[in-house]
């Protein structure tokens, strides 16, 4: 008989595999340690890997930490956002009904749920699950914030407040807090509320949100009691409001899809942002107050894909217009993923390397990681990525949110699906909640009696936001009775500055004590406490200039940054003096500082710039600091100095591109146009390149009405004909005299990206009558070429032209077939094909060509509608590989959809 020798781990793997296959429910004893989870996981069949009992095996957890399964299906399904209340219970928004237009309607026919999961025995696993609310109006809500017996639930077009009035963990009352928000069933709609250390709520929406009104359809008023004009703000924004959901402020703009905002104890805001997929441009930002974060062009609203001067070398930076004046820098670009929930870890249960770090759940990259943040001039930078949990084995792991529990452990929600993004999901039956903590640490929730002032102050030190919310309000309610304990906490040097900052924020709300504490804070050694003091006084004082002046000469650049931000919209003479002192201390080469100066000078450049010139010396652009200020200044008074910087041939042409780009941020005017013409006259080795660049920045009306400008334009059009540069010039100047050349370019290059750009521009600028007339006079091959050049446009005109050509019996068979095939190259065209098929208006080869054109339809609803008509095409010649889309085509397709 053969003898076999097993190691302990090998034996465990073998036994576990047998038990899994034959019993279907057994697992290794908790007392045995799996030393080789990769090997053990590999022994599982694909169905077994999906079992919740194997969920932890599929994860890689950072050293010193362990993950445990807190809850799973059927108790929770598709958790898209979570919160952890002061009792350690996990509240989850489910998104079973996510994107029915793409994924099909729910077969259950019920709205989504808000569930509460509670661990009653402290073993780190939920014992009881309750449905707090379920209703037909809930369809993939994106955010939840819990405050005692109440929950704020965010789902465009509404934000609801649900209240449990009798303590049975069921919502008895529903109120509409906000409404009218865009982005229904969109990741770019309204997202979760979070609690800030100042006692206010912070929240955001993505670029589909657009606006909101209160629950009674009344316009929102800002902190100055003025109606908010949402037309002034771009794309996704970050908000702040009081606890009664009034006095709404817009704190930052021009994001794409910021899924959640996090606020640390100093009041500093952090947010992730999703790129347009596939460009490596996801990011984490320090949300500088009143900043523009660069998703679209500030002046034109153009996409990042559109060519522009001083284009960033890397696409991730290009995605956010990072080289443009007036755009706040990114903290870090994180690649291509699907960043979702974010928080700041201010506990001490996890290893020290995670303390005070930004934590992010990225469903696309299948991990929850920390981003260590260090100071970088007047701003911040991340030194790298610290993984916490990674789905290295289980590729279905899709972390959607991360929260800090009252004991300092992490609670992570897992959407759990084989795919992410493109609005799709393939699994509706599963979802997981994990707890991550140091190995062997039980789930023990601290209990505080908030009716006792001393206990309320202790609860304020919790790492959990819901606990801090309740403690903050309890301390404010106690007032002078809590003040001695708060003062002691604030003055203690043995606790973290973040804990001290929390005490300061509350003291700021207790009448009679706040200014004494603030005076002390303004003299604190820690610069973050000085920043907190300035932020606190701004919220209590209508004119905080006197306090700002105390810190104007502060040695720390981050404190000076905060002074610049504090004078935004402050038109006093004292504020002007503050700005000038800050500008004098700026030495250049710090983008954070110069952007803060820009925010401080917003809408005040006409008075600030001449005052700065008076102090800047004979050559204002002689220093890097002076060049930065001129680059940012939004006043025509800066144009001569901008011209001097752009014409400085002692520096490289590439380094001068930023000044040419800065001309784009001035509206049409003679001074700007004449300045650019002057730049073209400077003799240098790069004069031709400079002339081309200047022409692209000249105002259209000036060029078309100036012989000098028109001559330069025509010369440049000749030199660039047949290229994307020519398309850019034609897009800008729309010269009727160029239509025939544009038409020829569309014909000659119809199988190239630039040719399809030409066809689209031709149809837009010359009109359908011109294109129809040209089409009638072409031979068979050129007709197909012209139709090919407009296939991806997706406008009513292009769809009309392609459809009518496909149906025209007088057209050659090859032309009709190609028109039918090209019709399906846009979303509106796909819909037109479906209609033609339903009405039985296409037959034979034309029908097969139309089906070939839509065989790769993206939308599930279109696929369903096409399924009865989808035999394989007979004409193999039509099955040619698709051509790559250009940036402009992708932009048009997104518009048309």
Residue pairs with C-beta under 8 A, 6 or more apart in sequence:
6 14
9 34
9 35
9 36
12 28
12 32
12 34
12 40
13 36
13 39
13 40
13 43
15 28
16 26
16 27
16 28
16 40
16 43
17 40
17 43
17 44
19 26
19 27
20 26
20 27
20 44
20 48
21 45
25 53
27 53
27 54
28 34
34 40
34 57
37 57
37 393
38 393
40 57
41 49
41 54
41 57
41 58
41 393
41 394
44 54
44 57
48 54
49 58
49 394
49 396
50 396
50 430
52 69
52 72
52 73
52 430
52 432
53 69
55 69
55 72
55 394
55 414
55 432
55 434
56 67
56 68
56 69
56 434
57 393
57 394
58 391
58 393
58 394
58 396
58 397
59 67
59 389
59 390
59 391
59 392
59 393
59 394
59 397
59 434
60 387
60 389
60 390
60 391
60 392
60 393
61 67
61 388
61 389
61 436
62 351
62 386
62 387
62 388
62 389
64 351
64 438
64 439
65 350
65 351
65 388
65 436
65 437
65 438
65 439
66 436
66 437
66 438
66 439
66 440
67 389
67 412
67 434
67 435
67 436
68 124
68 125
68 434
68 435
68 436
68 437
69 125
69 432
69 433
69 434
70 90
70 117
70 119
70 124
70 125
70 126
70 411
70 433
70 434
70 435
71 90
71 117
71 125
71 126
71 129
71 432
71 433
72 430
72 431
72 432
72 433
73 429
73 430
73 431
73 432
75 115
75 117
75 126
75 129
76 92
76 94
76 115
76 117
76 129
76 431
76 432
76 433
77 94
77 96
77 428
77 429
77 430
77 431
78 94
78 95
78 96
78 98
78 415
78 416
78 417
78 425
78 428
78 430
78 431
79 92
79 93
79 94
79 95
79 400
79 401
79 413
79 414
79 415
79 431
79 432
79 433
80 93
80 94
80 95
80 98
80 140
80 141
80 142
80 340
80 400
80 401
80 413
80 415
81 92
81 93
81 141
81 142
81 143
81 144
81 191
81 192
81 260
81 340
81 341
81 400
81 401
81 413
82 90
82 91
82 92
82 93
82 144
82 341
82 400
82 401
82 403
82 411
82 413
82 433
83 90
83 91
83 144
83 145
83 146
83 151
83 192
83 403
83 465
83 466
84 90
84 91
84 146
84 403
84 404
84 405
84 406
84 411
84 464
84 466
85 91
85 146
85 148
85 466
86 148
86 406
86 459
86 462
86 464
86 466
86 467
86 470
87 118
87 406
87 445
88 118
88 119
88 405
88 406
88 407
88 443
88 445
89 116
89 117
89 118
89 119
90 116
90 117
90 118
90 126
90 403
90 411
90 433
91 114
91 115
91 116
91 117
91 132
91 144
91 146
91 151
92 114
92 115
92 117
92 144
92 413
92 431
92 433
93 112
93 114
93 141
93 142
93 143
93 144
93 153
94 112
94 113
94 114
94 115
94 431
95 112
95 140
95 141
95 415
96 106
96 108
96 112
96 113
96 140
96 428
97 105
97 106
97 111
97 112
97 138
97 139
97 140
98 140
98 185
98 423
98 425
99 140
99 185
99 423
99 424
99 425
100 106
100 139
100 185
101 185
101 859
101 860
101 861
102 422
102 423
102 424
102 859
102 860
102 861
103 423
103 424
103 425
103 860
104 860
104 864
106 428
110 134
110 136
111 134
111 135
111 136
111 137
111 138
111 139
112 134
112 138
112 139
112 140
112 141
113 131
113 132
113 133
113 134
113 138
114 131
114 132
114 133
114 134
114 138
114 141
114 144
114 151
114 153
114 162
114 171
115 129
115 130
115 131
115 132
116 129
116 130
116 131
116 132
116 169
117 126
117 128
117 129
117 433
118 126
118 127
118 128
118 129
118 130
119 125
119 126
119 127
119 443
120 127
120 128
121 127
122 442
122 443
122 444
122 445
123 442
123 443
124 435
124 437
124 442
124 443
126 433
130 169
130 170
131 170
132 151
132 162
132 164
132 169
132 170
132 171
133 151
133 153
133 162
133 170
133 171
133 174
137 155
137 158
138 153
138 155
139 155
139 184
139 185
140 155
140 185
141 153
141 154
141 155
142 154
142 155
142 156
142 187
142 189
142 190
142 191
142 192
142 259
143 152
143 153
143 154
143 155
143 190
143 191
143 192
143 193
143 203
143 260
144 151
144 152
144 153
144 154
144 192
145 151
145 152
145 192
145 193
145 194
145 195
145 201
146 466
147 195
147 466
147 469
147 470
148 466
148 470
149 163
149 164
149 165
149 167
150 161
150 162
150 163
150 164
151 161
151 162
151 171
152 159
152 160
152 161
152 162
152 177
152 192
152 193
152 201
153 159
153 160
153 161
153 162
154 189
154 190
154 191
154 192
154 193
154 203
155 184
155 189
155 190
156 181
156 182
156 183
156 184
156 185
156 186
156 189
156 190
156 205
156 208
156 209
157 179
157 180
157 181
157 182
157 183
157 184
157 189
158 176
158 177
158 178
158 179
158 181
158 190
159 176
159 177
159 178
159 179
159 181
159 190
159 193
159 212
160 174
160 175
160 176
160 177
161 174
161 175
161 176
161 177
162 171
162 173
162 174
163 171
163 172
163 173
163 174
163 175
164 170
164 171
164 172
165 172
165 173
166 172
175 215
176 215
177 214
177 215
177 245
178 190
178 212
178 213
178 214
178 215
178 220
178 245
179 212
179 213
179 214
179 215
179 217
180 211
180 212
180 213
180 217
181 189
181 190
181 205
181 209
181 210
181 211
181 212
182 189
182 205
182 208
182 209
182 210
182 211
183 189
183 190
183 205
183 206
183 208
183 209
183 210
186 206
186 208
187 206
187 257
187 259
187 274
187 423
188 205
188 206
188 207
188 208
188 209
188 236
188 256
188 257
189 205
189 206
189 208
189 209
190 203
190 204
190 205
190 209
190 212
191 203
191 204
191 205
191 206
191 258
191 259
191 260
191 261
192 203
192 260
192 341
193 201
193 202
193 203
194 201
194 202
194 203
194 260
194 261
194 262
194 263
194 465
195 201
195 202
195 263
195 465
195 466
195 468
195 469
195 472
196 202
196 240
196 263
196 267
197 263
197 264
197 265
197 266
197 267
197 468
197 472
197 501
197 502
197 505
198 267
198 505
198 508
198 535
198 536
198 539
199 243
199 472
199 473
199 476
199 505
199 506
199 509
200 240
200 241
200 242
200 243
201 240
201 241
201 242
201 243
201 245
202 238
202 239
202 240
202 251
202 261
202 263
202 269
203 238
203 239
203 241
203 261
204 236
204 237
204 238
204 239
204 255
204 258
204 260
204 261
204 271
205 212
205 236
205 237
205 239
206 235
206 236
206 255
206 256
206 257
206 258
206 259
207 235
207 236
207 255
207 256
207 257
207 295
209 236
209 237
210 230
211 230
212 220
212 230
213 219
213 220
214 220
214 245
219 227
219 228
220 227
220 228
220 248
221 227
221 228
221 246
221 247
221 248
222 228
222 247
222 248
222 249
222 250
223 247
223 249
228 248
228 250
233 250
233 253
234 253
234 254
234 292
234 295
234 296
234 298
234 301
235 253
235 254
235 255
235 256
235 295
235 296
236 253
236 254
236 255
236 256
236 257
236 258
236 273
236 295
237 250
237 251
237 252
237 253
237 255
238 250
238 251
238 252
238 253
238 255
238 258
238 261
238 269
238 271
238 287
239 248
239 249
239 250
239 251
240 248
240 249
240 251
241 247
241 248
241 249
243 473
251 269
251 287
251 289
251 290
252 269
252 287
252 288
252 289
252 290
252 291
252 292
252 293
252 328
253 291
253 292
253 293
254 292
254 293
254 294
254 295
254 296
254 298
254 327
255 271
255 273
255 285
255 293
255 295
256 273
256 274
256 275
256 276
256 295
257 273
257 274
258 271
258 272
258 273
258 274
259 272
259 274
259 339
259 340
259 341
259 342
260 271
260 272
260 340
260 341
260 342
260 401
261 269
261 270
261 271
261 287
261 342
262 269
262 270
262 271
262 342
262 343
262 344
262 358
263 269
263 270
263 344
264 270
264 344
264 346
264 356
264 498
265 346
265 498
265 499
265 501
265 502
265 505
266 497
266 498
266 501
266 528
266 529
266 531
266 532
266 535
267 501
267 505
267 531
267 532
267 535
267 536
268 286
268 531
269 286
269 287
269 289
270 284
270 285
270 286
270 287
270 331
270 342
270 344
270 358
271 284
271 285
271 287
271 342
272 282
272 283
272 284
272 285
272 334
272 339
272 340
272 342
272 360
272 362
273 282
273 283
273 284
273 285
273 293
273 295
273 320
273 339
274 282
274 338
274 339
275 281
275 282
275 283
275 316
275 319
275 336
276 304
276 319
277 336
277 421
277 422
278 336
279 315
279 316
279 319
279 336
280 315
280 316
280 333
280 335
280 336
281 315
281 316
281 317
281 318
281 319
281 320
281 333
281 336
282 333
282 334
282 335
282 336
282 337
282 338
282 339
282 362
282 364
283 316
283 320
283 330
283 331
283 332
283 333
283 334
284 330
284 331
284 332
284 334
284 339
284 342
284 358
284 360
284 371
284 382
285 293
285 328
285 330
285 331
286 328
286 331
286 373
286 379
286 380
287 293
288 328
288 379
288 561
288 565
288 592
288 595
288 596
288 599
289 565
289 568
289 599
290 565
290 568
290 599
290 602
291 328
291 595
291 599
292 298
292 326
292 327
292 328
293 320
293 327
293 328
294 320
294 321
294 322
294 324
294 327
294 328
295 304
295 319
295 320
295 321
296 302
296 303
296 304
296 321
297 303
297 304
297 306
297 308
297 321
297 324
298 321
298 324
298 326
298 327
298 665
299 664
299 665
302 308
303 887
303 891
304 318
304 319
304 320
304 321
305 887
305 888
305 890
305 891
306 887
306 888
306 891
307 724
307 725
307 728
308 661
308 664
309 657
309 660
309 661
309 664
309 693
309 696
309 697
310 323
310 324
310 657
310 658
310 660
310 661
311 318
311 323
312 318
312 321
312 322
312 323
314 333
316 333
316 335
317 323
317 330
317 333
320 327
320 330
321 327
322 329
322 330
323 658
323 661
324 661
325 598
325 631
325 632
325 658
325 661
325 662
325 665
326 595
326 598
326 632
326 634
326 665
327 595
328 592
328 595
329 379
329 591
329 592
329 595
331 358
331 371
331 373
331 380
331 381
331 382
332 371
332 381
332 382
334 360
334 362
334 365
334 385
335 365
336 364
336 365
337 362
337 363
337 364
337 365
338 362
338 363
338 364
338 365
338 398
338 420
338 421
339 360
339 361
339 362
339 363
339 364
340 360
340 361
340 362
340 363
340 399
340 400
340 401
341 360
341 361
341 399
341 400
341 401
341 402
341 403
341 413
342 358
342 359
342 360
342 361
342 402
343 358
343 359
343 402
343 403
343 404
344 356
344 357
344 358
344 359
345 354
345 355
345 356
345 357
345 359
345 370
345 404
345 410
345 463
346 355
346 356
346 404
346 463
346 496
346 498
347 355
347 404
347 408
347 463
348 355
348 408
348 463
349 407
349 408
349 409
349 437
349 438
349 441
349 463
350 408
350 409
350 410
350 436
350 437
350 438
351 438
353 370
353 372
353 386
354 370
354 386
354 388
356 496
356 498
357 370
357 371
357 372
357 373
357 386
358 370
358 371
358 373
358 382
359 368
359 369
359 370
359 371
359 388
359 402
359 410
360 368
360 369
360 370
360 371
360 402
361 368
361 399
361 400
361 401
361 402
361 412
361 413
362 368
362 369
362 399
363 398
363 399
363 400
363 415
363 420
364 420
364 421
366 390
366 391
366 392
366 395
366 397
366 398
366 399
367 387
367 388
367 389
367 390
367 391
367 399
368 387
368 388
368 389
368 399
368 402
368 410
368 412
368 436
369 385
369 386
369 387
369 388
370 385
370 386
370 388
371 382
371 384
371 385
371 386
372 382
372 383
372 384
372 386
373 380
373 381
373 382
373 383
374 380
374 381
374 382
374 383
375 558
376 592
377 557
377 590
377 591
377 592
377 593
378 557
378 558
378 560
378 561
378 590
378 592
378 593
378 596
379 558
379 561
379 590
379 591
379 592
379 593
380 592
388 410
388 436
389 399
389 412
389 434
389 436
390 397
391 397
391 398
391 399
395 418
396 416
396 417
396 418
396 427
396 430
397 414
397 416
398 414
398 415
398 416
398 417
398 420
399 412
399 413
399 414
399 415
400 413
400 414
400 415
401 412
401 413
402 410
402 411
402 412
402 413
403 410
403 411
403 412
403 464
403 465
404 410
404 411
404 463
404 464
404 465
405 411
405 435
405 443
405 445
405 463
405 464
406 445
406 446
406 462
406 463
406 464
406 467
407 437
407 441
407 443
407 444
407 445
407 446
408 437
408 463
409 435
409 436
409 437
409 441
409 443
410 435
410 436
410 437
411 433
411 434
411 435
411 436
412 433
412 434
412 435
412 436
413 431
413 432
413 433
414 431
414 432
414 433
414 434
415 425
415 431
416 427
416 430
416 431
416 432
417 425
417 426
417 427
417 430
418 426
418 427
419 425
419 426
422 858
424 860
435 443
437 443
446 459
446 462
448 455
448 456
448 458
448 459
448 467
448 471
449 455
450 456
450 459
450 470
450 471
450 474
451 474
453 475
453 478
453 481
453 482
453 485
454 485
456 471
456 474
456 475
456 478
456 482
457 471
457 475
457 482
457 485
457 486
457 489
457 503
458 471
459 467
459 468
459 470
459 471
459 474
460 468
460 471
460 472
460 475
460 489
460 502
460 503
460 506
461 489
461 495
461 499
461 502
462 468
462 471
468 502
472 502
472 505
472 506
474 482
475 482
475 486
475 506
475 510
476 506
476 509
476 510
479 510
479 511
480 510
480 512
480 513
482 506
482 510
483 507
483 510
483 513
486 503
486 506
486 507
486 510
487 503
487 507
487 513
487 517
489 495
489 499
489 500
489 503
490 500
490 503
490 504
490 507
490 517
490 520
490 521
491 500
491 520
492 500
497 526
497 528
497 529
498 528
500 529
501 528
501 529
501 532
504 517
504 518
504 521
504 529
504 532
504 533
504 536
505 532
505 536
507 513
507 514
507 517
508 514
508 517
508 518
508 536
508 537
508 539
508 540
514 536
514 540
518 533
518 536
518 537
518 547
521 529
521 530
521 532
521 533
521 536
522 530
522 533
522 534
522 547
522 550
522 551
524 530
524 533
527 554
527 556
527 558
527 559
528 558
530 551
530 554
530 556
530 559
531 558
531 559
531 562
533 547
534 544
534 547
534 548
534 551
534 559
534 562
534 563
534 566
535 562
537 544
537 547
538 544
538 547
538 566
541 547
543 570
543 572
544 566
545 567
545 570
545 572
545 574
545 575
545 578
546 574
548 563
548 566
548 567
548 575
548 578
549 574
549 577
549 578
551 559
551 560
551 562
551 563
552 560
552 563
552 578
552 581
552 582
553 581
553 585
554 560
554 563
557 590
557 592
557 593
560 582
560 585
560 593
560 596
561 592
561 593
561 596
562 596
563 578
563 582
563 600
564 578
564 579
564 582
564 593
564 596
564 597
564 599
564 600
565 596
565 599
565 600
566 600
567 575
567 578
567 579
567 600
568 599
568 600
568 602
569 602
569 603
571 604
576 604
576 607
576 608
576 611
578 600
579 597
579 600
579 601
579 604
579 608
580 608
580 611
580 612
580 615
582 597
582 600
583 597
583 612
583 625
583 629
584 615
586 593
586 594
586 597
586 625
586 628
586 629
587 624
587 625
588 623
588 624
588 625
588 627
588 628
589 624
594 628
594 629
594 632
595 632
597 629
597 632
598 632
601 608
601 632
601 633
601 634
605 633
605 634
605 635
605 637
605 638
606 635
606 637
609 633
609 635
609 637
609 638
610 637
612 620
612 629
613 620
613 637
616 626
619 626
620 626
620 629
620 630
620 641
621 627
621 630
621 641
621 644
621 645
621 648
627 645
630 638
630 641
630 642
630 645
630 662
631 642
631 645
631 658
631 659
631 662
632 662
633 642
634 665
634 666
636 666
636 669
636 671
636 672
639 663
639 666
639 671
639 672
639 675
640 675
642 659
642 662
642 663
642 675
643 675
643 676
643 678
643 679
645 656
645 659
646 656
646 659
646 660
646 663
646 679
647 678
647 679
647 682
648 656
649 682
649 684
649 685
649 686
653 686
653 689
653 690
657 693
660 693
660 694
660 697
663 672
663 675
663 676
663 697
664 697
666 672
668 699
668 700
668 701
668 702
669 699
670 702
672 699
673 698
673 699
673 702
673 703
673 706
673 709
676 694
676 695
676 697
676 698
677 694
677 698
677 708
677 709
679 690
679 694
680 687
680 690
680 691
680 694
680 695
680 712
682 690
684 690
691 712
691 716
692 716
692 719
695 703
695 709
695 712
695 713
695 716
695 729
696 728
696 729
696 732
698 709
700 732
700 733
700 734
702 709
703 709
703 710
703 712
703 713
703 733
704 710
704 733
704 735
713 729
713 733
713 735
716 729
717 726
717 729
717 730
717 735
717 738
720 726
720 729
721 741
721 745
722 745
722 748
722 749
722 754
723 754
724 754
724 757
726 745
727 754
727 757
727 758
727 761
727 888
730 738
730 742
730 761
730 765
731 761
734 765
739 762
739 765
739 766
739 770
742 758
742 761
742 762
742 765
742 766
743 762
743 766
743 774
745 754
745 755
745 758
746 755
746 756
746 758
746 759
746 762
746 785
746 786
746 789
746 790
747 755
747 778
747 782
747 785
747 786
747 789
748 755
748 785
749 755
749 758
749 789
750 756
750 759
750 785
750 786
750 788
750 789
751 785
751 788
751 883
752 883
753 883
753 884
753 885
753 886
753 889
754 886
755 788
755 789
756 788
756 789
756 790
756 791
756 792
756 883
756 886
756 889
757 886
757 888
757 889
758 789
759 786
759 788
759 789
759 790
759 793
760 789
760 790
760 792
760 793
760 798
760 888
760 889
760 892
762 770
762 771
762 789
762 790
763 771
763 790
763 793
763 795
763 797
763 798
763 801
764 795
767 797
768 797
768 800
768 801
771 786
771 790
771 801
772 801
774 786
775 783
775 786
775 787
775 801
775 805
778 786
780 812
780 814
780 815
783 805
783 811
783 812
783 815
784 814
784 815
784 818
784 819
787 801
787 802
787 805
787 815
787 818
787 819
787 822
788 818
788 822
790 798
790 801
790 802
790 822
791 798
791 802
791 822
791 823
791 825
791 826
791 829
792 825
792 826
792 885
792 889
792 892
792 893
793 826
793 892
793 896
794 826
794 827
794 828
794 829
794 892
794 893
794 895
794 896
794 897
795 828
795 892
795 896
796 828
798 826
798 829
799 823
799 826
799 828
799 829
799 832
802 819
802 820
802 822
802 823
802 829
802 832
803 819
803 823
803 832
803 836
805 811
805 815
805 816
805 819
806 816
806 817
806 819
806 820
806 823
806 836
806 842
806 846
806 849
806 850
807 816
807 836
807 841
807 842
808 816
811 819
813 845
813 846
816 846
816 849
817 845
817 846
817 848
817 849
817 875
817 878
818 849
820 833
820 842
820 846
820 847
820 849
820 850
820 853
821 849
821 850
821 852
821 853
821 878
822 829
822 853
823 829
823 832
823 833
823 850
823 853
824 830
824 833
824 850
824 852
824 853
824 854
824 857
825 853
826 892
826 893
826 896
827 858
827 859
827 893
827 896
827 897
828 896
828 897
829 853
830 854
830 857
830 859
830 862
831 862
833 850
833 851
833 853
833 854
833 866
834 854
834 862
834 865
834 866
836 842
836 850
837 847
837 850
837 851
837 866
837 869
838 865
842 850
845 874
845 875
847 869
848 871
848 873
848 874
848 875
848 878
849 873
849 875
849 878
851 866
851 869
851 870
851 871
851 873
852 873
852 875
852 878
852 879
854 862
854 866
855 870
856 882
857 863
857 866
873 879
885 893
